[in-house]
Amino acid sequence: MSAPAVVDARGDRCPLPVVKAARATRDLPHGATVLLLCDDPVARVDVPAWAWLRGHAVEVAEAEGWTVYTVRVGCAEPEPEPEPGSEGGGTAAARST
């Protein structure tokens, strides 16, 4: 496995950290890893939300003065299927792009 790509978005403000992460992951294969370094507090909401919408897994770790987001391309756990006859559903279709 190759070394993860590193995207340094420290000093960038919303929406640039997500834009940079999206560009870095665009052509990567399933399972590839990108490390996003970011100090924008809004990214704590934006990056996980973007990753979820795109089907990527994300882990968040605090560093000295910034946050490290480890994004694994296409590795998010799928939502469980609703039980037959139960209410709900529709979120998977609403997410697909």
mmCIF file as gemmi writes it, N, C-alpha and C atoms, coordinates in Angstrom:
data_model
loop_
_atom_site.group_PDB
_atom_site.id
_atom_site.type_symbol
_atom_site.label_atom_id
_atom_site.label_alt_id
_atom_site.label_comp_id
_atom_site.label_asym_id
_atom_site.label_entity_id
_atom_site.label_seq_id
_atom_site.pdbx_PDB_ins_code
_atom_site.Cartn_x
_atom_site.Cartn_y
_atom_site.Cartn_z
_atom_site.occupancy
_atom_site.B_iso_or_equiv
_atom_site.pdbx_formal_charge
_atom_site.auth_seq_id
_atom_site.auth_asym_id
_atom_site.pdbx_PDB_model_num
ATOM 1 N N . MET Axp A 1 ? 0.842 -1.17 0 1 0 ? 1 A 1
ATOM 2 C CA . MET Axp A 1 ? 0 0 0 1 0 ? 1 A 1
ATOM 3 C C . MET Axp A 1 ? 0.887 1.233 0 1 0 ? 1 A 1
ATOM 4 N N . SER Axp A 2 ? 0.503 2.248 -0.759 1 0 ? 2 A 1
ATOM 5 C CA . SER Axp A 2 ? 1.304 3.453 -0.864 1 0 ? 2 A 1
ATOM 6 C C . SER Axp A 2 ? 1.046 4.391 0.316 1 0 ? 2 A 1
ATOM 7 N N . ALA Axp A 3 ? 1.963 5.324 0.48 1 0 ? 3 A 1
ATOM 8 C CA . ALA Axp A 3 ? 1.83 6.294 1.57 1 0 ? 3 A 1
ATOM 9 C C . ALA Axp A 3 ? 0.62 7.192 1.314 1 0 ? 3 A 1
ATOM 10 N N . PRO Axp A 4 ? -0.035 7.628 2.378 1 0 ? 4 A 1
ATOM 11 C CA . PRO Axp A 4 ? -1.206 8.498 2.186 1 0 ? 4 A 1
ATOM 12 C C . PRO Axp A 4 ? -0.8 9.86 1.624 1 0 ? 4 A 1
ATOM 13 N N . ALA Axp A 5 ? -1.697 10.42 0.821 1 0 ? 5 A 1
ATOM 14 C CA . ALA Axp A 5 ? -1.504 11.792 0.353 1 0 ? 5 A 1
ATOM 15 C C . ALA Axp A 5 ? -1.747 12.719 1.538 1 0 ? 5 A 1
ATOM 16 N N . VAL Axp A 6 ? -0.997 13.805 1.61 1 0 ? 6 A 1
ATOM 17 C CA . VAL Axp A 6 ? -1.156 14.773 2.687 1 0 ? 6 A 1
ATOM 18 C C . VAL Axp A 6 ? -1.611 16.096 2.078 1 0 ? 6 A 1
ATOM 19 N N . VAL Axp A 7 ? -2.71 16.604 2.591 1 0 ? 7 A 1
ATOM 20 C CA . VAL Axp A 7 ? -3.25 17.887 2.152 1 0 ? 7 A 1
ATOM 21 C C . VAL Axp A 7 ? -3.144 18.843 3.333 1 0 ? 7 A 1
ATOM 22 N N . ASP Axp A 8 ? -2.351 19.872 3.174 1 0 ? 8 A 1
ATOM 23 C CA . ASP Axp A 8 ? -2.164 20.845 4.241 1 0 ? 8 A 1
ATOM 24 C C . ASP Axp A 8 ? -3.093 22.032 4.001 1 0 ? 8 A 1
ATOM 25 N N . ALA Axp A 9 ? -4.188 22.075 4.74 1 0 ? 9 A 1
ATOM 26 C CA . ALA Axp A 9 ? -5.159 23.163 4.624 1 0 ? 9 A 1
ATOM 27 C C . ALA Axp A 9 ? -5.105 24.066 5.85 1 0 ? 9 A 1
ATOM 28 N N . ARG Axp A 10 ? -4.001 24.009 6.602 1 0 ? 10 A 1
ATOM 29 C CA . ARG Axp A 10 ? -3.863 24.895 7.754 1 0 ? 10 A 1
ATOM 30 C C . ARG Axp A 10 ? -3.807 26.335 7.266 1 0 ? 10 A 1
ATOM 31 N N . GLY Axp A 11 ? -4.581 27.187 7.912 1 0 ? 11 A 1
ATOM 32 C CA . GLY Axp A 11 ? -4.664 28.58 7.513 1 0 ? 11 A 1
ATOM 33 C C . GLY Axp A 11 ? -5.793 28.85 6.531 1 0 ? 11 A 1
ATOM 34 N N . ASP Axp A 12 ? -6.349 27.798 5.934 1 0 ? 12 A 1
ATOM 35 C CA . ASP Axp A 12 ? -7.475 27.959 5.009 1 0 ? 12 A 1
ATOM 36 C C . ASP Axp A 12 ? -8.782 27.947 5.786 1 0 ? 12 A 1
ATOM 37 N N . ARG Axp A 13 ? -9.741 28.687 5.299 1 0 ? 13 A 1
ATOM 38 C CA . ARG Axp A 13 ? -11.058 28.746 5.936 1 0 ? 13 A 1
ATOM 39 C C . ARG Axp A 13 ? -12.103 28.151 5.011 1 0 ? 13 A 1
ATOM 40 N N . CYS Axp A 14 ? -13.227 27.792 5.603 1 0 ? 14 A 1
ATOM 41 C CA . CYS Axp A 14 ? -14.359 27.211 4.899 1 0 ? 14 A 1
ATOM 42 C C . CYS Axp A 14 ? -14.668 28.029 3.642 1 0 ? 14 A 1
ATOM 43 N N . PRO Axp A 15 ? -14.831 27.367 2.533 1 0 ? 15 A 1
ATOM 44 C CA . PRO Axp A 15 ? -14.955 25.932 2.268 1 0 ? 15 A 1
ATOM 45 C C . PRO Axp A 15 ? -13.672 25.286 1.768 1 0 ? 15 A 1
ATOM 46 N N . LEU Axp A 16 ? -12.542 26.003 1.8 1 0 ? 16 A 1
ATOM 47 C CA . LEU Axp A 16 ? -11.319 25.491 1.172 1 0 ? 16 A 1
ATOM 48 C C . LEU Axp A 16 ? -10.832 24.138 1.69 1 0 ? 16 A 1
ATOM 49 N N . PRO Axp A 17 ? -10.87 23.829 2.999 1 0 ? 17 A 1
ATOM 50 C CA . PRO Axp A 17 ? -10.412 22.499 3.409 1 0 ? 17 A 1
ATOM 51 C C . PRO Axp A 17 ? -11.188 21.363 2.731 1 0 ? 17 A 1
ATOM 52 N N . VAL Axp A 18 ? -12.497 21.503 2.624 1 0 ? 18 A 1
ATOM 53 C CA . VAL Axp A 18 ? -13.296 20.456 1.967 1 0 ? 18 A 1
ATOM 54 C C . VAL Axp A 18 ? -13.007 20.432 0.474 1 0 ? 18 A 1
ATOM 55 N N . VAL Axp A 19 ? -12.853 21.583 -0.139 1 0 ? 19 A 1
ATOM 56 C CA . VAL Axp A 19 ? -12.539 21.637 -1.573 1 0 ? 19 A 1
ATOM 57 C C . VAL Axp A 19 ? -11.214 20.933 -1.84 1 0 ? 19 A 1
ATOM 58 N N . LYS Axp A 20 ? -10.216 21.206 -1.018 1 0 ? 20 A 1
ATOM 59 C CA . LYS Axp A 20 ? -8.908 20.568 -1.195 1 0 ? 20 A 1
ATOM 60 C C . LYS Axp A 20 ? -8.979 19.057 -0.97 1 0 ? 20 A 1
ATOM 61 N N . ALA Axp A 21 ? -9.739 18.638 0.036 1 0 ? 21 A 1
ATOM 62 C CA . ALA Axp A 21 ? -9.899 17.2 0.285 1 0 ? 21 A 1
ATOM 63 C C . ALA Axp A 21 ? -10.608 16.536 -0.885 1 0 ? 21 A 1
ATOM 64 N N . ALA Axp A 22 ? -11.633 17.179 -1.408 1 0 ? 22 A 1
ATOM 65 C CA . ALA Axp A 22 ? -12.373 16.616 -2.548 1 0 ? 22 A 1
ATOM 66 C C . ALA Axp A 22 ? -11.466 16.461 -3.76 1 0 ? 22 A 1
ATOM 67 N N . ARG Axp A 23 ? -10.659 17.466 -4.03 1 0 ? 23 A 1
ATOM 68 C CA . ARG Axp A 23 ? -9.725 17.372 -5.163 1 0 ? 23 A 1
ATOM 69 C C . ARG Axp A 23 ? -8.728 16.243 -4.962 1 0 ? 23 A 1
ATOM 70 N N . ALA Axp A 24 ? -8.244 16.088 -3.731 1 0 ? 24 A 1
ATOM 71 C CA . ALA Axp A 24 ? -7.233 15.059 -3.454 1 0 ? 24 A 1
ATOM 72 C C . ALA Axp A 24 ? -7.787 13.656 -3.581 1 0 ? 24 A 1
ATOM 73 N N . THR Axp A 25 ? -9.075 13.479 -3.286 1 0 ? 25 A 1
ATOM 74 C CA . THR Axp A 25 ? -9.659 12.13 -3.319 1 0 ? 25 A 1
ATOM 75 C C . THR Axp A 25 ? -10.307 11.791 -4.65 1 0 ? 25 A 1
ATOM 76 N N . ARG Axp A 26 ? -10.491 12.766 -5.513 1 0 ? 26 A 1
ATOM 77 C CA . ARG Axp A 26 ? -11.274 12.591 -6.742 1 0 ? 26 A 1
ATOM 78 C C . ARG Axp A 26 ? -10.865 11.376 -7.566 1 0 ? 26 A 1
ATOM 79 N N . ASP Axp A 27 ? -9.596 11.186 -7.837 1 0 ? 27 A 1
ATOM 80 C CA . ASP Axp A 27 ? -9.149 10.11 -8.723 1 0 ? 27 A 1
ATOM 81 C C . ASP Axp A 27 ? -8.483 8.951 -7.986 1 0 ? 27 A 1
ATOM 82 N N . LEU Axp A 28 ? -8.63 8.904 -6.68 1 0 ? 28 A 1
ATOM 83 C CA . LEU Axp A 28 ? -7.994 7.843 -5.904 1 0 ? 28 A 1
ATOM 84 C C . LEU Axp A 28 ? -8.859 6.586 -5.892 1 0 ? 28 A 1
ATOM 85 N N . PRO Axp A 29 ? -8.219 5.425 -5.823 1 0 ? 29 A 1
ATOM 86 C CA . PRO Axp A 29 ? -8.985 4.176 -5.781 1 0 ? 29 A 1
ATOM 87 C C . PRO Axp A 29 ? -9.595 3.936 -4.408 1 0 ? 29 A 1
ATOM 88 N N . HIS Axp A 30 ? -10.571 3.044 -4.382 1 0 ? 30 A 1
ATOM 89 C CA . HIS Axp A 30 ? -11.22 2.624 -3.14 1 0 ? 30 A 1
ATOM 90 C C . HIS Axp A 30 ? -10.148 2.169 -2.146 1 0 ? 30 A 1
ATOM 91 N N . GLY Axp A 31 ? -10.23 2.666 -0.929 1 0 ? 31 A 1
ATOM 92 C CA . GLY Axp A 31 ? -9.296 2.26 0.109 1 0 ? 31 A 1
ATOM 93 C C . GLY Axp A 31 ? -8.093 3.165 0.259 1 0 ? 31 A 1
ATOM 94 N N . ALA Axp A 32 ? -7.859 4.068 -0.685 1 0 ? 32 A 1
ATOM 95 C CA . ALA Axp A 32 ? -6.731 4.992 -0.574 1 0 ? 32 A 1
ATOM 96 C C . ALA Axp A 32 ? -6.97 5.934 0.604 1 0 ? 32 A 1
ATOM 97 N N . THR Axp A 33 ? -5.89 6.473 1.137 1 0 ? 33 A 1
ATOM 98 C CA . THR Axp A 33 ? -5.973 7.332 2.318 1 0 ? 33 A 1
ATOM 99 C C . THR Axp A 33 ? -5.426 8.721 2.021 1 0 ? 33 A 1
ATOM 100 N N . VAL Axp A 34 ? -6.128 9.726 2.53 1 0 ? 34 A 1
ATOM 101 C CA . VAL Axp A 34 ? -5.682 11.118 2.456 1 0 ? 34 A 1
ATOM 102 C C . VAL Axp A 34 ? -5.678 11.664 3.872 1 0 ? 34 A 1
ATOM 103 N N . LEU Axp A 35 ? -4.589 12.325 4.236 1 0 ? 35 A 1
ATOM 104 C CA . LEU Axp A 35 ? -4.508 13.014 5.522 1 0 ? 35 A 1
ATOM 105 C C . LEU Axp A 35 ? -4.732 14.493 5.267 1 0 ? 35 A 1
ATOM 106 N N . LEU Axp A 36 ? -5.748 15.053 5.893 1 0 ? 36 A 1
ATOM 107 C CA . LEU Axp A 36 ? -6.066 16.468 5.763 1 0 ? 36 A 1
ATOM 108 C C . LEU Axp A 36 ? -5.686 17.155 7.069 1 0 ? 36 A 1
ATOM 109 N N . LEU Axp A 37 ? -4.771 18.104 6.985 1 0 ? 37 A 1
ATOM 110 C CA . LEU Axp A 37 ? -4.355 18.893 8.145 1 0 ? 37 A 1
ATOM 111 C C . LEU Axp A 37 ? -5.103 20.215 8.083 1 0 ? 37 A 1
ATOM 112 N N . CYS Axp A 38 ? -5.792 20.559 9.154 1 0 ? 38 A 1
ATOM 113 C CA . CYS Axp A 38 ? -6.672 21.725 9.103 1 0 ? 38 A 1
ATOM 114 C C . CYS Axp A 38 ? -6.79 22.368 10.483 1 0 ? 38 A 1
ATOM 115 N N . ASP Axp A 39 ? -6.863 23.701 10.492 1 0 ? 39 A 1
ATOM 116 C CA . ASP Axp A 39 ? -7.068 24.401 11.762 1 0 ? 39 A 1
ATOM 117 C C . ASP Axp A 39 ? -8.351 25.231 11.768 1 0 ? 39 A 1
ATOM 118 N N . ASP Axp A 40 ? -9.203 25.063 10.768 1 0 ? 40 A 1
ATOM 119 C CA . ASP Axp A 40 ? -10.482 25.769 10.724 1 0 ? 40 A 1
ATOM 120 C C . ASP Axp A 40 ? -11.482 25.025 11.605 1 0 ? 40 A 1
ATOM 121 N N . PRO Axp A 41 ? -12.029 25.659 12.648 1 0 ? 41 A 1
ATOM 122 C CA . PRO Axp A 41 ? -12.97 24.957 13.524 1 0 ? 41 A 1
ATOM 123 C C . PRO Axp A 41 ? -14.239 24.494 12.803 1 0 ? 41 A 1
ATOM 124 N N . VAL Axp A 42 ? -14.63 25.163 11.744 1 0 ? 42 A 1
ATOM 125 C CA . VAL Axp A 42 ? -15.828 24.768 10.994 1 0 ? 42 A 1
ATOM 126 C C . VAL Axp A 42 ? -15.617 23.421 10.311 1 0 ? 42 A 1
ATOM 127 N N . ALA Axp A 43 ? -14.384 23.082 10.011 1 0 ? 43 A 1
ATOM 128 C CA . ALA Axp A 43 ? -14.079 21.812 9.348 1 0 ? 43 A 1
ATOM 129 C C . ALA Axp A 43 ? -14.463 20.616 10.212 1 0 ? 43 A 1
ATOM 130 N N . ARG Axp A 44 ? -14.574 20.795 11.515 1 0 ? 44 A 1
ATOM 131 C CA . ARG Axp A 44 ? -14.974 19.69 12.399 1 0 ? 44 A 1
ATOM 132 C C . ARG Axp A 44 ? -16.375 19.194 12.071 1 0 ? 44 A 1
ATOM 133 N N . VAL Axp A 45 ? -17.17 20.053 11.452 1 0 ? 45 A 1
ATOM 134 C CA . VAL Axp A 45 ? -18.503 19.66 10.99 1 0 ? 45 A 1
ATOM 135 C C . VAL Axp A 45 ? -18.457 19.351 9.495 1 0 ? 45 A 1
ATOM 136 N N . ASP Axp A 46 ? -17.805 20.227 8.737 1 0 ? 46 A 1
ATOM 137 C CA . ASP Axp A 46 ? -17.813 20.121 7.279 1 0 ? 46 A 1
ATOM 138 C C . ASP Axp A 46 ? -17.129 18.867 6.74 1 0 ? 46 A 1
ATOM 139 N N . VAL Axp A 47 ? -15.96 18.545 7.241 1 0 ? 47 A 1
ATOM 140 C CA . VAL Axp A 47 ? -15.207 17.412 6.687 1 0 ? 47 A 1
ATOM 141 C C . VAL Axp A 47 ? -15.935 16.088 6.919 1 0 ? 47 A 1
ATOM 142 N N . PRO Axp A 48 ? -16.377 15.764 8.138 1 0 ? 48 A 1
ATOM 143 C CA . PRO Axp A 48 ? -17.126 14.515 8.307 1 0 ? 48 A 1
ATOM 144 C C . PRO Axp A 48 ? -18.421 14.478 7.486 1 0 ? 48 A 1
ATOM 145 N N . ALA Axp A 49 ? -19.106 15.619 7.366 1 0 ? 49 A 1
ATOM 146 C CA . ALA Axp A 49 ? -20.345 15.651 6.578 1 0 ? 49 A 1
ATOM 147 C C . ALA Axp A 49 ? -20.046 15.385 5.106 1 0 ? 49 A 1
ATOM 148 N N . TRP Axp A 50 ? -19.03 16.031 4.569 1 0 ? 50 A 1
ATOM 149 C CA . TRP Axp A 50 ? -18.625 15.799 3.175 1 0 ? 50 A 1
ATOM 150 C C . TRP Axp A 50 ? -18.227 14.343 2.973 1 0 ? 50 A 1
ATOM 151 N N . ALA Axp A 51 ? -17.421 13.798 3.888 1 0 ? 51 A 1
ATOM 152 C CA . ALA Axp A 51 ? -16.973 12.406 3.754 1 0 ? 51 A 1
ATOM 153 C C . ALA Axp A 51 ? -18.162 11.451 3.751 1 0 ? 51 A 1
ATOM 154 N N . TRP Axp A 52 ? -19.116 11.668 4.638 1 0 ? 52 A 1
ATOM 155 C CA . TRP Axp A 52 ? -20.294 10.811 4.707 1 0 ? 52 A 1
ATOM 156 C C . TRP Axp A 52 ? -21.083 10.871 3.401 1 0 ? 52 A 1
ATOM 157 N N . LEU Axp A 53 ? -21.257 12.078 2.863 1 0 ? 53 A 1
ATOM 158 C CA . LEU Axp A 53 ? -21.999 12.23 1.609 1 0 ? 53 A 1
ATOM 159 C C . LEU Axp A 53 ? -21.319 11.52 0.446 1 0 ? 53 A 1
ATOM 160 N N . ARG Axp A 54 ? -20.007 11.435 0.479 1 0 ? 54 A 1
ATOM 161 C CA . ARG Axp A 54 ? -19.248 10.808 -0.599 1 0 ? 54 A 1
ATOM 162 C C . ARG Axp A 54 ? -18.94 9.333 -0.353 1 0 ? 54 A 1
ATOM 163 N N . GLY Axp A 55 ? -19.333 8.824 0.805 1 0 ? 55 A 1
ATOM 164 C CA . GLY Axp A 55 ? -19.087 7.414 1.101 1 0 ? 55 A 1
ATOM 165 C C . GLY Axp A 55 ? -17.696 7.122 1.604 1 0 ? 55 A 1
ATOM 166 N N . HIS Axp A 56 ? -17.005 8.14 2.098 1 0 ? 56 A 1
ATOM 167 C CA . HIS Axp A 56 ? -15.657 7.961 2.641 1 0 ? 56 A 1
ATOM 168 C C . HIS Axp A 56 ? -15.732 7.81 4.161 1 0 ? 56 A 1
ATOM 169 N N . ALA Axp A 57 ? -14.809 7.05 4.706 1 0 ? 57 A 1
ATOM 170 C CA . ALA Axp A 57 ? -14.672 6.968 6.159 1 0 ? 57 A 1
ATOM 171 C C . ALA Axp A 57 ? -13.725 8.081 6.598 1 0 ? 57 A 1
ATOM 172 N N . VAL Axp A 58 ? -13.963 8.626 7.768 1 0 ? 58 A 1
ATOM 173 C CA . VAL Axp A 58 ? -13.079 9.675 8.273 1 0 ? 58 A 1
ATOM 174 C C . VAL Axp A 58 ? -12.839 9.46 9.764 1 0 ? 58 A 1
ATOM 175 N N . GLU Axp A 59 ? -11.585 9.621 10.153 1 0 ? 59 A 1
ATOM 176 C CA . GLU Axp A 59 ? -11.201 9.586 11.561 1 0 ? 59 A 1
ATOM 177 C C . GLU Axp A 59 ? -10.608 10.949 11.89 1 0 ? 59 A 1
ATOM 178 N N . VAL Axp A 60 ? -10.889 11.429 13.081 1 0 ? 60 A 1
ATOM 179 C CA . VAL Axp A 60 ? -10.458 12.764 13.488 1 0 ? 60 A 1
ATOM 180 C C . VAL Axp A 60 ? -9.517 12.631 14.677 1 0 ? 60 A 1
ATOM 181 N N . ALA Axp A 61 ? -8.377 13.302 14.594 1 0 ? 61 A 1
ATOM 182 C CA . ALA Axp A 61 ? -7.413 13.302 15.692 1 0 ? 61 A 1
ATOM 183 C C . ALA Axp A 61 ? -6.904 14.722 15.885 1 0 ? 61 A 1
ATOM 184 N N . GLU Axp A 62 ? -6.767 15.113 17.132 1 0 ? 62 A 1
ATOM 185 C CA . GLU Axp A 62 ? -6.262 16.444 17.452 1 0 ? 62 A 1
ATOM 186 C C . GLU Axp A 62 ? -4.736 16.408 17.485 1 0 ? 62 A 1
ATOM 187 N N . ALA Axp A 63 ? -4.132 17.443 16.916 1 0 ? 63 A 1
ATOM 188 C CA . ALA Axp A 63 ? -2.689 17.639 16.977 1 0 ? 63 A 1
ATOM 189 C C . ALA Axp A 63 ? -2.461 18.97 17.692 1 0 ? 63 A 1
ATOM 190 N N . GLU Axp A 64 ? -1.235 19.438 17.729 1 0 ? 64 A 1
ATOM 191 C CA . GLU Axp A 64 ? -0.935 20.706 18.398 1 0 ? 64 A 1
ATOM 192 C C . GLU Axp A 64 ? -1.376 21.87 17.53 1 0 ? 64 A 1
ATOM 193 N N . GLY Axp A 65 ? -2.56 22.417 17.832 1 0 ? 65 A 1
ATOM 194 C CA . GLY Axp A 65 ? -3.026 23.584 17.126 1 0 ? 65 A 1
ATOM 195 C C . GLY Axp A 65 ? -3.8 23.312 15.852 1 0 ? 65 A 1
ATOM 196 N N . TRP Axp A 66 ? -3.962 22.066 15.482 1 0 ? 66 A 1
ATOM 197 C CA . TRP Axp A 66 ? -4.743 21.731 14.298 1 0 ? 66 A 1
ATOM 198 C C . TRP Axp A 66 ? -5.361 20.357 14.459 1 0 ? 66 A 1
ATOM 199 N N . THR Axp A 67 ? -6.143 19.974 13.475 1 0 ? 67 A 1
ATOM 200 C CA . THR Axp A 67 ? -6.814 18.68 13.478 1 0 ? 67 A 1
ATOM 201 C C . THR Axp A 67 ? -6.351 17.885 12.269 1 0 ? 67 A 1
ATOM 202 N N . VAL Axp A 68 ? -6.167 16.585 12.464 1 0 ? 68 A 1
ATOM 203 C CA . VAL Axp A 68 ? -5.798 15.685 11.371 1 0 ? 68 A 1
ATOM 204 C C . VAL Axp A 68 ? -7.01 14.824 11.054 1 0 ? 68 A 1
ATOM 205 N N . TYR Axp A 69 ? -7.477 14.904 9.811 1 0 ? 69 A 1
ATOM 206 C CA . TYR Axp A 69 ? -8.588 14.086 9.327 1 0 ? 69 A 1
ATOM 207 C C . TYR Axp A 69 ? -7.998 13.01 8.437 1 0 ? 69 A 1
ATOM 208 N N . THR Axp A 70 ? -8.198 11.761 8.797 1 0 ? 70 A 1
ATOM 209 C CA . THR Axp A 70 ? -7.761 10.639 7.969 1 0 ? 70 A 1
ATOM 210 C C . THR Axp A 70 ? -8.968 10.175 7.183 1 0 ? 70 A 1
ATOM 211 N N . VAL Axp A 71 ? -8.925 10.396 5.877 1 0 ? 71 A 1
ATOM 212 C CA . VAL Axp A 71 ? -10.041 10.072 4.998 1 0 ? 71 A 1
ATOM 213 C C . VAL Axp A 71 ? -9.683 8.814 4.212 1 0 ? 71 A 1
ATOM 214 N N . ARG Axp A 72 ? -10.521 7.778 4.336 1 0 ? 72 A 1
ATOM 215 C CA . ARG Axp A 72 ? -10.337 6.548 3.557 1 0 ? 72 A 1
ATOM 216 C C . ARG Axp A 72 ? -11.4 6.522 2.475 1 0 ? 72 A 1
ATOM 217 N N . VAL Axp A 73 ? -10.953 6.568 1.241 1 0 ? 73 A 1
ATOM 218 C CA . VAL Axp A 73 ? -11.838 6.703 0.084 1 0 ? 73 A 1
ATOM 219 C C . VAL Axp A 73 ? -12.77 5.496 -0.044 1 0 ? 73 A 1
ATOM 220 N N . GLY Axp A 74 ? -14.058 5.787 -0.056 1 0 ? 74 A 1
ATOM 221 C CA . GLY Axp A 74 ? -15.072 4.758 -0.299 1 0 ? 74 A 1
ATOM 222 C C . GLY Axp A 74 ? -15.215 3.707 0.776 1 0 ? 74 A 1
ATOM 223 N N . CYS Axp A 75 ? -14.755 3.983 1.977 1 0 ? 75 A 1
ATOM 224 C CA . CYS Axp A 75 ? -14.74 2.957 3.028 1 0 ? 75 A 1
ATOM 225 C C . CYS Axp A 75 ? -15.741 3.191 4.151 1 0 ? 75 A 1
ATOM 226 N N . ALA Axp A 76 ? -16.719 4.037 3.919 1 0 ? 76 A 1
ATOM 227 C CA . ALA Axp A 76 ? -17.723 4.262 4.967 1 0 ? 76 A 1
ATOM 228 C C . ALA Axp A 76 ? -18.599 3.028 5.087 1 0 ? 76 A 1
ATOM 229 N N . GLU Axp A 77 ? -19.037 2.761 6.295 1 0 ? 77 A 1
ATOM 230 C CA . GLU Axp A 77 ? -19.948 1.647 6.528 1 0 ? 77 A 1
ATOM 231 C C . GLU Axp A 77 ? -21.305 2.001 5.925 1 0 ? 77 A 1
ATOM 232 N N . PRO Axp A 78 ? -21.898 1.092 5.187 1 0 ? 78 A 1
ATOM 233 C CA . PRO Axp A 78 ? -23.228 1.383 4.637 1 0 ? 78 A 1
ATOM 234 C C . PRO Axp A 78 ? -24.269 1.427 5.747 1 0 ? 78 A 1
ATOM 235 N N . GLU Axp A 79 ? -25.323 2.205 5.496 1 0 ? 79 A 1
ATOM 236 C CA . GLU Axp A 79 ? -26.427 2.25 6.453 1 0 ? 79 A 1
ATOM 237 C C . GLU Axp A 79 ? -27.152 0.921 6.415 1 0 ? 79 A 1
ATOM 238 N N . PRO Axp A 80 ? -27.601 0.438 7.578 1 0 ? 80 A 1
ATOM 239 C CA . PRO Axp A 80 ? -28.35 -0.824 7.57 1 0 ? 80 A 1
ATOM 240 C C . PRO Axp A 80 ? -29.688 -0.641 6.855 1 0 ? 80 A 1
ATOM 241 N N . GLU Axp A 81 ? -30.116 -1.692 6.189 1 0 ? 81 A 1
ATOM 242 C CA . GLU Axp A 81 ? -31.411 -1.664 5.514 1 0 ? 81 A 1
ATOM 243 C C . GLU Axp A 81 ? -32.513 -1.657 6.56 1 0 ? 81 A 1
ATOM 244 N N . PRO Axp A 82 ? -33.575 -0.888 6.346 1 0 ? 82 A 1
ATOM 245 C CA . PRO Axp A 82 ? -34.676 -0.9 7.304 1 0 ? 82 A 1
ATOM 246 C C . PRO Axp A 82 ? -35.381 -2.25 7.287 1 0 ? 82 A 1
ATOM 247 N N . GLU Axp A 83 ? -35.903 -2.631 8.431 1 0 ? 83 A 1
ATOM 248 C CA . GLU Axp A 83 ? -36.646 -3.876 8.541 1 0 ? 83 A 1
ATOM 249 C C . GLU Axp A 83 ? -37.917 -3.776 7.699 1 0 ? 83 A 1
ATOM 250 N N . PRO Axp A 84 ? -38.331 -4.873 7.057 1 0 ? 84 A 1
ATOM 251 C CA . PRO Axp A 84 ? -39.567 -4.825 6.278 1 0 ? 84 A 1
ATOM 252 C C . PRO Axp A 84 ? -40.737 -4.383 7.161 1 0 ? 84 A 1
ATOM 253 N N . GLY Axp A 85 ? -41.532 -3.461 6.635 1 0 ? 85 A 1
ATOM 254 C CA . GLY Axp A 85 ? -42.692 -2.976 7.358 1 0 ? 85 A 1
ATOM 255 C C . GLY Axp A 85 ? -42.394 -1.876 8.353 1 0 ? 85 A 1
ATOM 256 N N . SER Axp A 86 ? -41.102 -1.506 8.52 1 0 ? 86 A 1
ATOM 257 C CA . SER Axp A 86 ? -40.782 -0.451 9.483 1 0 ? 86 A 1
ATOM 258 C C . SER Axp A 86 ? -40.804 0.897 8.786 1 0 ? 86 A 1
ATOM 259 N N . GLU Axp A 87 ? -40.971 1.924 9.597 1 0 ? 87 A 1
ATOM 260 C CA . GLU Axp A 87 ? -40.948 3.288 9.073 1 0 ? 87 A 1
ATOM 261 C C . GLU Axp A 87 ? -39.497 3.668 8.786 1 0 ? 87 A 1
ATOM 262 N N . GLY Axp A 88 ? -39.313 4.693 7.989 1 0 ? 88 A 1
ATOM 263 C CA . GLY Axp A 88 ? -37.959 5.187 7.735 1 0 ? 88 A 1
ATOM 264 C C . GLY Axp A 88 ? -37.515 4.839 6.347 1 0 ? 88 A 1
ATOM 265 N N . GLY Axp A 89 ? -36.212 4.883 6.173 1 0 ? 89 A 1
ATOM 266 C CA . GLY Axp A 89 ? -35.646 4.65 4.851 1 0 ? 89 A 1
ATOM 267 C C . GLY Axp A 89 ? -35.589 5.943 4.066 1 0 ? 89 A 1
ATOM 268 N N . GLY Axp A 90 ? -35.138 5.852 2.868 1 0 ? 90 A 1
ATOM 269 C CA . GLY Axp A 90 ? -35.079 7.014 2.008 1 0 ? 90 A 1
ATOM 270 C C . GLY Axp A 90 ? -33.797 7.813 2.116 1 0 ? 90 A 1
ATOM 271 N N . THR Axp A 91 ? -33.036 7.655 3.211 1 0 ? 91 A 1
ATOM 272 C CA . THR Axp A 91 ? -31.832 8.458 3.358 1 0 ? 91 A 1
ATOM 273 C C . THR Axp A 91 ? -30.764 8.045 2.377 1 0 ? 91 A 1
ATOM 274 N N . ALA Axp A 92 ? -30.659 6.773 2.059 1 0 ? 92 A 1
ATOM 275 C CA . ALA Axp A 92 ? -29.637 6.346 1.1 1 0 ? 92 A 1
ATOM 276 C C . ALA Axp A 92 ? -29.916 6.944 -0.27 1 0 ? 92 A 1
ATOM 277 N N . ALA Axp A 93 ? -31.174 6.977 -0.674 1 0 ? 93 A 1
ATOM 278 C CA . ALA Axp A 93 ? -31.509 7.556 -1.962 1 0 ? 93 A 1
ATOM 279 C C . ALA Axp A 93 ? -31.276 9.055 -1.948 1 0 ? 93 A 1
ATOM 280 N N . ALA Axp A 94 ? -31.532 9.689 -0.832 1 0 ? 94 A 1
ATOM 281 C CA . ALA Axp A 94 ? -31.337 11.136 -0.74 1 0 ? 94 A 1
ATOM 282 C C . ALA Axp A 94 ? -29.863 11.487 -0.805 1 0 ? 94 A 1
ATOM 283 N N . ARG Axp A 95 ? -28.982 10.576 -0.386 1 0 ? 95 A 1
ATOM 284 C CA . ARG Axp A 95 ? -27.547 10.842 -0.396 1 0 ? 95 A 1
ATOM 285 C C . ARG Axp A 95 ? -26.908 10.618 -1.747 1 0 ? 95 A 1
ATOM 286 N N . SER Axp A 96 ? -27.468 9.746 -2.563 1 0 ? 96 A 1
ATOM 287 C CA . SER Axp A 96 ? -26.789 9.399 -3.806 1 0 ? 96 A 1
ATOM 288 C C . SER Axp A 96 ? -26.711 10.591 -4.72 1 0 ? 96 A 1
ATOM 289 N N . THR Axp A 97 ? -25.512 10.732 -5.321 1 0 ? 97 A 1
ATOM 290 C CA . THR Axp A 97 ? -25.275 11.85 -6.217 1 0 ? 97 A 1
ATOM 291 C C . THR Axp A 97 ? -24.783 11.371 -7.532 1 0 ? 97 A 1
